[in-house]
């Protein structure tokens, strides 16, 4: 199994760079980092409560990415606006015998829980990094409630040709009206992924 430490970097080409905020997963003071990025993103004249709320959102996504051991992560937030999507790349700890698209497909078809109910699409694709299973799903965050938020996402489970490991590249959003546009973005991001 290849360790992320064996790679110098995991790179993704973010489209419309001014709309993407890269999460500094190695920062030593995440609160200070989040407040600084919120001020930069929203501008100095923005109400302090709005900057603080945006910083709290950034910290939530930052914490989720760190807990998942993400190699890289970012959020999509149009200039002076809220976060509308998140993207992360992480290494999957998969036994060597399960490093196949067939194994990923079987697991995706049987899995339950967030991002796995109601499959919209399950296809095999070829990325520059290697073969991948592309999974497009919608799932309510609270299936028991009529008022729960629906999360839509596209994940690519990639088997890099030059590394004996697997990667998950996942774009998630809750603004379902942006689904068509963001599914294209998810494909572009996965297509641009490189390990160096």
N, C-alpha and C positions, 0 to 999 in steps of 0.2 A: 504494500500500500504506500503510495506516495504521500508525503506530508506536505501541506501548504508551505512549510518553511523551506522546502527544497526548490520552490519556484521563486525567482526574483520578484515577479509580480504577476497579478491577474488583471488583465486590462479589458475594459469594455468601452467602446466608442459611444458616448452619450450624444444623442441628437439634440439640437437646440440647447447648447450648453448653458445658456443663461437661465433656462427653466429647470435645470437639474442641480440639486445640491448634493455633493458627495459627502457621505458620512465618514468622519475621521474615526475609524474603529480603534485606533491606537492612541487616541488623545488621553492624557493623564488627568485632565480636569474637564469631564464631559459637560458639566453645567456651564462653565465659563465658555467653552467652545460653542454650545448651543445658543447662549445669549448673544455672543458675537455674530454668529451666522444669522440669527433672527434679525438683529439690527441691520446687518448688511443687506439681507434679502428684502426687508420691509421698508428700509429707509429710516433715517434719523428722526423724521418728523412724525412717525407713527406713534400712536398712543402706547404708553409703556405696558398697559395691560395686554394689548394685542401682541406686542413683542414677547412678553412673558408666556402667553398662551402658545404662541408659535414655537418658542424655545422648548416648552414642555412636550409639544408634539414631536419635535426633532429628537428629544431625549427618549421618547417612547420607541420610536423607530430605531434609534441608535442602540438602545438596550436590547430590543428584539434581535437585531443583527448580531450583536456581540454574544448573546446567549446561544444563538444558532451556530456560532463559529463562522460567520460569513467571511469570505475572502475579500469581498468588496460589496459596498451597498450605497444606494443613493435614493433620493426621493424626488419626485416631480412636483414642482410648485411654481406655477407661472408667476412672473414678477409681481410682487406686492400681493400675493394671494396665498391661500392655504395649500396644504399638501393634498394632491389628488391621487398619487400612486407611489408605490415603493418598489424598488428593484434590489435583488440581492443574488449573489453567487456564493454557493458554499459547497464544500467537498462532502460527499456522502460516504459514510463508513459502511461499506458493502462487502460481504465475504466474496472472495475471488470467484466462487462458483455461481454467484448471483450477478456478476458483471455482464449482463446481456440485456438487450432491448426486450427480449421475450420475458425475462424475469421482471423487468420494470413494468411492462404491460400487464402482466398477471397481478402484480401488486396494486397497480392503479385501478384495475377493474374491480378488485375486491375491497379496497380500502373504504373506510367510512370516516366521517368527520369533516371538519372544515376543509374546503377546497377540493373535496373528493366526491361530493354528491352531485348527481345530475350532470353526467359527462356531456359536454358540448362537442368535444372532438378529441380523438386519440389517434395520432398519426406518427409514423416514423419518418424522420427527415434526416438529411445529410448536411451537417454543418462543417465549416472549415476545420474545426477542432476535432471532429469525428461524428459518428452516427449518434442520433438522439431520438428519444421519444418525446413528442410534443403533446402536452396535456392542456386542454382548455376547459375550464369548469366555472360554474357558479355555485355558491353555497351560502345559505343564511348563517349569520354568526350565531344566532339563537334560534334553532329549529323549532323550539317549543313556543315561541312568541310570534304574534302577528305583526309586531312592530320591529322585529330584528332587522339589522342591516344585511344586505346581500353583498357578498364579496365576489368579484369576478377575477379570474387570473389565468395567465398562461405560464406554464412551467415547461422548461426543456431539461430533460434528464440526459446528460451528455456522457458518452464514453470516449474520452480523448484518445486518439490513436497512439500518441507517444507516451502516455502515462497510464499505468495500471490502476486507475481509480475512476470515480464517477463524480460528476458535478450536477448540481441543481441550480438552474438559472430561472428566477421566478419574478414576474411582474404582477403585482396585485393592485386592485383599485375598487372603489365603491360607487363611483359615478357611472352607472351602467350605460348612460347615453354616450359615453366615450369609448364603449367597448370595441367598436370596429376600428377606430383609430389606434387605440392602445394595443390591440392584438397585433397590429402591424409593427408597432414600436417594439413589442416583446420579441418578435421575430428578428427585427433589425439588431437588437441588442445581443440576442443569442448568436446571430451570424457574425457579430463583430468580436466575440469573446476570444481572447488569446491568453495562453500561459507562456511565460518567458523564463 
